[in-house]
Amino acid sequence: MKQQIESAKHQAVTIDATSGTCTPTPSKIRLNELEDIRREMARVYREARGGAMDTSEAGRLAYILTGIGKLIEATDIEKRLLQMERKFLK
């Protein structure tokens, strides 16, 4: 346990409350653009395909990523529409 805590000083870790084990905290994932969503979906697919992730979990994540992608797309369309309205309604 002490060794785990010592290693935690050098990297971000998540500590399991019941067992006390440390696991590296996942890095932040950028999901600001459609390309970010595509990249993350591809990663989820590869992990599921390779057996590193349960396929039902991969399906849930893909569903959430699809929703985020649709929101990004709708926001982008809304911004473009507002720009067009400002330009043509002057």
N, C-alpha and C positions, 0 to 999 in steps of 0.2 A: 504494500500500500504506500509506504514512504517513497519507494522508487517511482511509483506512478505519480505521486504529487510532485516530486522533483522534476520529472519530465514535463509536467504541466506548466512549469515556470517558463518554458521556452516556446510553447505553442498553445493555441486555444484548444481546450478539451471540454467534453461534456462528461460529467461524473454521474454514473448510475446510482440513485439513492439507495437501492436495496443491496446491490453487490459491491458498490464502491469502485467499480472498474471505470477507467478513463478511456474514452474514445475520442479521436480527433473531431473537433467541431467542423461540420461541413463549411466550406468557403461560401461567401455570398454569391448568389447566382444573379447575373444581370438579366432582367426580363423587360427591358425598356423598349425594345424594338422587335419587329417581326423576325429579324435575323437571329436575335437572342432566343426567341421562342423556338425557331426552327432548330437551332443548335442544341437546345435543351431537350427537345423532343427526340432528336436523333440520339442523344446520349441515353435517354430513358429506353429507347428502342434497343440500342446495342446492349445495354445491361440486361434487359429482359430476354433478349435473344441469346445472350451468352450465359444465362442462368444466374447472374449476380443479383437479379431483382425478380420478385414474384410477378407473374404476368398480370394478376389482378391489381396489384399495386401500380404497375406500369400503366394499366388501363385507366386507373383513377387519376394518375398524374397527367397522362395524355389528355384526358377530358378537361382537367383544370387548365392545362396549357392552351388547349383549344379556346377555351373561354377567354383567357387573358389575351390571346392573339386576336380574337374578334373585337375585344374592347379597344385594343391598340388600333386596329383597322378603322373602327367606327370613329375614334377620336381623331385620327388623321383625316378622314373624310370630312368630319365636322369642321376642322381647322381650315381645310381647303375651301369648303363651301363658304365659310365666313369671309375668307380672303377674297373670293370671287364676288360675293355680295358687296363688300366694301369697294372693290374696284369698279364694278359696273353700276352701282347705285350712287355714284358721286355726282 
